[in-house]
């Protein structure tokens, strides 16, 4: 990579960080121990992932939906969703609906989401909630994602990493961010850093090189690479990797990666969890 290209990547990462700071300052929401709690978020995040996976859409769409949901909860307009599980469930479905429309080339019809609610919400309910959310957020619906950071950071890996190694590192980072989604509490930049360092450690077992990359990336992201919080995120994401990983140059199969197996016969098999509303 020439100097100009590298400077462009660094500028992009800095822009992502500024954008992240805006979103996460405005969208900082702490779930209470009861009522609409963290378990509700985990259940709805898992449901979003299932829908996205079934429809072969980008996982970043689900990640975006959950950021929008947290932003809405942190706003004045999100009071009912903060206190009522039924409204929370509707808000999450509306955020996924809006995120798909905004980021994917093919949208899911609002009728589909109404059916996934098992009759709990009408099309009008969903569309009214979507409008309420978009209005509260001033139509700012493009938060940075963990994989947006990973893609840019991949460009800065040293020349010692050939194309195959880079692909393996990227695949492992994707696996961690997808499987850890909804369960690991971290900003996109922290999740990206943690997933990438875990991946490099597995693929390129050179402690000196890893130490250099860790410091370079941490400095670039303005993170404390030695903090307990960041190390905790790394350990949590590492837990989501399969116990055995086999890289095959022709297909690079990651053992235990069953993201595309056991699909339901239809999307209707992925009803949004009623337990969130109870």
PEKACOR-V738685 format. One record per helix or strand of 2 or more residues. SS is the DSSP state (H for helix, E for strand). FROM is the first residue (numbers start at 1). TO is the last residue. If there is no record, write none. Layout:
BEGIN
SS,FROM,TO / SS,FROM,TO
END
This chain:
BEGIN
H,3,26 / H,38,54 / H,59,74 / H,76,83 / H,85,103 / H,110,116 / H,123,136 / H,146,154 / H,163,179 / H,188,203 / H,207,221 / H,228,238 / H,267,269 / H,274,277
END
